Structures are given as structure tokens and as C-alpha cells.
Amino acid sequence: MHPRRVKLALVLLAGISTSCILFFRLRRSWMGPLDAFAVYVETVLEDAATVALRRPELRELGQPSLSGVTFQRPPSGSLLSSNPRLLAELVPDICKRLEGKTVYLVGPPSTSYQVHSFIIDALKPENATHTTFCSGPSTCPFHTLCHSIPTPSEPETFVQPSARRFTTPADVVSTNSSLFRYILSDTLFAGPSPNDPRYHLPNVDPRTGVRVSDARWTRQASKANITILSRAPIPAPAWSHDASSSNLSWLGRLRDTEATHPEPLTHLFSGILLVVRALVNDGLSDPEKVVRAALHTTISIFLPSVLATLDDLLYHREYHSILGQQLVLWHGSWYLPTSCLVTADIYGPQAMTRILAQTTASSTPWNIYHNAQVYMQDTLLAKLLPAYGISYLSFLSTSGKPTNTLSASSYHDIFGRDASCFQRAFDSPRGVLMGRVFLDTLLSSMEAWEERVDISRQAGYGQNDHHMSASR
């Protein structure tokens, strides 16, 4: 670009950012400060979603759905606005539609591995006396869902574990059963080369100092009938825990580090990030400072990274197409409670205002940083993913007050005083409802997908596609 045009663009962006900040301060004067900041966050997220949806990749490739029929997501799962069916009603229908199918769940241990454990427990074979769990997130084999797959009797002689036969997708066809597998991937990195260092070497995020694990998953998932994806909020920097909860100096260092180590597509949002960075700390409360940092992380790191994954799925180098050829869902994350002993009542309308209302007396900056990202990611993904033919499942409530609020004693009984509430989300009363929402939305998505397969067949498309044929 010509230097004069670059200079003019920077001047225009600076003018826009200044106008936005003045507008925010004027709005703050006639609205409540928390409400004004929440509106500011919503405006930035709306602008970011607009930029993402105007990318030429979507215009050139069109909707990656069956026969040009846009695959609209079913109503997002909601803890309160939806009325999920009971497990006893859901499981038989889900098992019927899962017969002969292979399902992959790809995502981080903090959320997706928990969803995986819930699925294999809720859909375990009817004659199973116990649930078979993985030895860990990084070593998960195939699980049998709904119906058992007969295996040859074990020989009397000892067999080395490496020589034992594991269940394979071929067993699904012969027994009309269902197979399910979890693959650990913190970032959903989808590089096509199996020799990519990201798959084999230890990788530490330079922005956070936290190790990132990404197993290769696209080739396996391209052979599945259903793929479920997810990304968790980006963790706070490891070095931020060196300071006390009242010391927020790490927020500025994090912003500078994110600017030094951008994602490949971060430049798409340079104008929006200029607006976020232009908002000075003067006059902001501590929660607002933390939320602003979460907003910067979401726009500069999370959103560009998700777009890179979606681009890889669109072009599907070195593996069969996934988008448009099988049912693809994306599940969201959930809020952390303010502590293991206090329920985080931030579900429902005006959730961002409730997050901002938290103080260091009732929460920690790290929890606020996480919860703000959950909300922002949920807002962006609900707008973005349907354009790629992906059904998005939100675990966040859209209205009302939680019907299963845990008391302090209940949290203590479930988690223990020093346990991590995050690691056992589906054990709580709210978690039981989350599980029902997940299965209800999964069933609705399978029904909607099969309807679109029928439409495609009637129109004469996809008759030779093994994914579409196997989806029935």
C-alpha cells in the first residue's frame, strides 16, 4: 500500500478511536458506569463479528452446507430458556440415531474432556456394569456408546498391552453400534502436515507461559459422521499469579505481549484493537480493567485463531472435507463460580454487567478474566459459526435466574474446600441441567442434519458421499 494511504488510514483509525472513547465517556455520564462499559464491550464484539463475516473466504467459497442449503443451527442450548427433555427421554432417541456412526470430540481438557466423560457415562451400553474412562486426556481410545461390541474371548496366555485388539470404526459397521473418541487439542490447530512440530514438540504460548497441547485430529475427524469441537478461554499468564489479586500490573504486560506475538490473522482487527487500546485505565474500576484485558485477548488472539482453524477446515488440505459433509457442532464454555464456596449468579440477561459488578472481595481477577472471555466467545461464536455450517451449542442462559443455585454448603459438599470447581462441572445440579441441554441439542442437530440429507438426496446431490450415506 502507498505510504500516504497507510498514513491516512492510521489517521482515520485514530480519529475513530478518539470518537469512540468520547462517546463511551458521554454514555457513561447518563447511564450507570457498569451498563455503559457493558454496552462498550457489546459494540466492540459486534464490530469484530462484522469484520469476521465480511472476509472474502466466505464470499468465494459460499456456504459449506449440503447442496447449497444453509445449515442453520438449532436453537442454542440454554439453561433456562430451553426446556431440555429428561435423560430417560433423550437417550433412546439419541442411541437410535447414533447406530453405525463414529463421533469425535476435539477440544481442551478443561471443558471438552469433561463433556466427553459426561457423554460416555450418559450413553454407556445398557449392559455395562461400570463406565470405562480414559487414563487421561492425552491417551483416550475409542469408547462404545449405547450398544456393546462383542470382542473375542481373551486367551489364557498373557498378551502384551500393545498387542491387544482395540475397538475400531470397522466394528461399528458389523455390529451397528456407535464409537466415540476424544482428542486433546487446546487450540484446534489444524495444520495438514503430520510432521508439524506443534504435534510432537512441547509448545509454550509465549504470551502466557502456559504449555499448549495439540494432537493431530483433522484426518481422523474427516472420516467420522459427527465431529464436536470447542475452544476454552485463554488462560491468564502463568506469571500473573506471582502477584497478589490486588496487583493488576500484569494486565498491561499481557497486552504488550499479545501485541508482540500476534496471530496470523490479528491484522484483520487492527482498527478495533486500536479502539480497545485507546481506552485508558483512568476512571475504570479493577473489574473493568480486567474485562478490557479479556476483550483485547478475545479480539487479538482467540478470534483470529478460530478463523485460522475455520480456514483450514474450508480448504481441507491433505484430508477429506469435514464442513458440509458431516454434522459439525461446537460447544461453548461455562462460567467459573466466584469461588468454590460462592455461586456465580451471572447467568441470564445483562451477564456482562454482572461480571463487571464482581469485586476482588467476591472473586479474583483471574476468574473475572475467564468469565468475561466465556461471555465474549459465546457472543462471537453464535454469530460466526452458522456461516460455516457449524451448529453452536451455548451453555449460557439467555433469560431468567438460575433454578439450581448452589448454596455454599452444597459447593463444599461437592468439591471440597480446596478442590477445583472447574474440573467437575457436570457433578453440580446446574451441571446435570447442562448435560441435558447438551444431549437435547445434539439430538435436535442430528434430526436437522438428517432432514437436510433427505433434501439433498431428493435433489440428486451427494448420492456417492460416504458421510451422507452413513448419516442415516
LOGUDREN-895132 format. One record per residue (C-alpha): x, y, z. Coordinates in steps of 0.001 Angstrom, whole numbers, plus 500000, padded with zeros to 6 digits. Layout:
LOGUDREN-895132
XYZ/...
***
This chain:
LOGUDREN-895132
500000500000500000/501202503521499234/502768505265502297/500309508163502035/497372505756502110/498834503997505131/499237507336506928/495711508387506015/494321505069507252/496125505455510575/494807508995510983/491263507822510279/491590504968512747/492941507324515398/490010509654514800/487532506783515049/489101505517518280/489010509003519819/485358509408518845/484521506013520344/486190506878523633/484423510259523833/481106508558523064/481798505967525774/482523508656528357/479409510642527409/477268507498527631/478848506728530991/477620510087532254/473930509368531593/473998505593532098/475270503613535030/479042503148534703/478787499362534562/475990499419531998/477956501888529853/481051499714529886/478949496635529076/477486498462526059/481017499402525003/482038495719525136/478969494678523145/479728497302520481/483310496128520077/482183492483519808/479574493396517193/482201495217515124/484587492258515382/481888489810514275/481067492051511294/484710492115510202/484987488330510514/481835487698508492/482878490026505664/486012488061504844/486387487075501169/486838483401502103/483142483110502915/482056485032499833/484238482987497495/483510479549498883/479869480108499745/478005478201502412/479766474871503082/476479473053503528/474563470317501816/473601471180498239/473731474882498955/471067474563501678/472296476658504566/472578474573507703/471093476875510298/471989475972513834/469173474669516011/468170476866518938/471235477180521131/471129475156524293/470109477376527174/469996476532530826/466679478260531310/465020479475528126/465001475952526715/463249473102528469/465501470118527828/463979466687527976/464923464264530714/467764461844530103/465340458910530134/463539460513527182/466657461625525313/468931458588525479/466789456076523465/466310458542520592/469975459551520568/471147455938520611/468830455104517724/470285457890515589/473860457066516598/473670453478515368/476507452766512977/478161456162513500/481519457366514724/481737460546516802/484837462613517561/485064465266520251/488060467600519868/488949470298522353/490778471239525560/490802469129528729/489298471907530852/485941471721529060/485734469151526260/487233466318528300/484524466912530888/481880466783528159/483492463551526937/483247461994530410/479613463033530661/478798461502527257/480350458103527935/478575457964531293/475161459054529963/475327456848526843/477157453826528192/475980450437526834/472845449160528532/474559446027529849/477656447815531109/478213447428534820/480509450447535008/481733453354532940/485116452988531247/487057456220531446/490317457151529775/493577457004531669/493963460694530801/493020463313528193/496052462572526024/495501458794525885/491867458287525000/490881455249522904/487517454661521260/484536454193523566/481464452175522725/478206454079523110/474700452708523659/475381449127522497/478270446823523302/480576445491520624/481336441785521159/485049441078521486/486828437738521195/487451435970524470/490855436639525925/493364433784525512/494648432131528619/498198433178527842/499309436667528747/499088439245525952/501205442373525960/499021445520526196/500474446806522923/499255443648521147/495713443707522469/492992444495519984/491139447796520453/487735448674519064/487919450233515597/485459452051513306/485148448834511269/483457447220514282/480703449813514085/479563448603510665/479449444944511632/477602445452514931/475555448595514209/476994450103517365/478473453547517965/482021454667518625/483146457806520386/486602459247520878/488081462349522486/491170464033521003/493033466646523016/493607469937521227/493877473161523182/493741475461520144/492171473256517431/495346473710515415/494662472046512062/497990472042510243/497892469449507436/501385468012507867/501701465119510333/505294466224510915/504346469694512114/506312470455515323/503094471586517008/502017467945517094/505217466492518522/507279469047520438/506447470833523690/504850474164522855/504628477025525329/502485480022524439/504908482991524559/502067485283525602/501055483326528707/503912480981529544/501364478140529607/502015474890527757/499690474198524816/498937470656523623/497572469965520147/497162466435518803/496513465908515112/492785465496514613/491578466610511176/492426463414509320/490622461238511874/487631463558512147/487257463700508362/486258460028508466/483648460498511192/479899461035510985/479751463651513730/482502465983514935/482170468144518051/484675470988518508/485421473512521218/487898476131522416/488259477209526027/489056480708527274/492746481534527055/494314481126530499/495744484064532366/499537484293532139/501376481940534463/503470484833535708/500341486799536704/499955484508539711/503218485781541149/501390488910542310/498531489294544732/494965489535543450/495024493299544051/498079493815541839/496852494193538250/500136495283536701/500160492048534695/497296493333532540/499479495897530803/502309493434530297/499847490915528829/498527493464526328/502059494308525203/502955490619524888/499866489924522797/500811492796520506/504356491433520181/503163487879519396/500017488262517261/498134485521515457/498479485374511633/495023486956511189/495201489519514009/495781492280511453/492147491948510342/491103493565513606/493817496216513899/491315499079513811/489166497525516544/492207496774518685/493290500394518337/489960501388519896/490417498902522751/493967500045523456/492950503709523346/490721503263526382/492918504385529260/492710502971532770/491830506315534331/488388506098535851/487999502365535283/487300500024538159/489506496972538658/486910494584537147/486596496898534128/490370496802533661/490302493001533758/487369492831531324/489165495191528944/492164492845529029/489845489908528295/488382491866525378/491857492504523979/492725488802524331/489498487748522636/489878490085519642/493656489792519173/494225486084519938/491089483961520241/489064485212517280/491961485211514747/492942481719515916/489396480412515439/489253481957511960/492532480216511079/491033476872512131/487892477531510088/490036478457507068/491910475171507383/488603473299507510/487321475163504466/490367474326502347/490877470860503966/494396470199502683/495555466581502975/492222465291504329/488625464900503217/486229467777503697/484546467957507097/482336471021506741/479154470279504833/479899466546504673/479029465588508226/477314467071511251/479689469515512970/478871471062516338/480792473456518537/480090473576522262/480816476655524324/482329477035527775/480736477880531101/481299480387533857/483517479737536818/481875480331540184/483373483263542034/484879480720544386/484269477122545349/482052478339548150/480088481080546396/477759480619543432/478412482904540478/474977484335539748/475953485833536400/473789483741534107/470862485383532400/470350488831530891/472923491594531415/475565488967532143/478410491338531283/477118493907533765/477021491187536418/480588490171535612/481676493801535953/479846494048539268/482079491385540783/484767492749543052/488003491308544321/486183490723547602/483819488187545981/486048486924543171/489580487013541796/490838488884538727/491644485514537161/488040484311537482/486723487605536097/489208487333533219/487937483821532478/484226484615532806/484477487699530615/486085485581527890/483333482975528193/480731485656527542/482666487270524685/483419483972522974/479790482918523269/478660486183521665/481102485883518751/480729482170518049/476936482341517956/477238484883515120/480218483372513299/479833479585513235/476462479281511426/478074480941508400/480390477925508219/477592475398508595/478505474648512204/475851474288514874/476766476176518035/475722474949521465/475805477570524197/475834476585527837/474925480113528926/471432481091529942/469523483644527901/466874484637530412/465782484344533991/467578483407537182/469242480038537783/466782477485539070/469514475351540619/471610477824542565/474033476028544849/474431477120548409/477863477499549941/477454474236551820/476448472426548621/479606473562546854/481661472458549838/479995469029549836/480546468538546100/484001469999545567/485691470278548914/487214473478550194/490439473246548175/489196471411545079/488796472994541669/485170473725540905/486013473916537237/487159470320536933/483844468758537983/481287470999536328/478805468231535470/478585466985539056/476629470001540258/472851470453539928/473496473061537247/475837470614535550/473097467980535374/470938470506533551/473890471415531303/474182467764530357/470515467551529449/470843470710527344/473848469231525541/472106465949524688/468866467696523736/470710469992521342/472751467075519981/469533465198519193/467931468248517576/471066468784515488/471082465172514302/467424465427513346/468028468667511445/471056467193509676/469153464099508563/466385466284507168/468962468130505094/470462464846503909/466990463826502709/466595467143500897/469981466648499271/469136463134498129/465816464228496682/467628466965494762/470105464394493436/473174465575495340/475700463730497425/474498460257496459/478030458893496421/479268460646499503/480043458146502233/479425460665505035/475936461468503872/475099457838503251/476336456853506673/474409459589508406/471185457651508184/
***
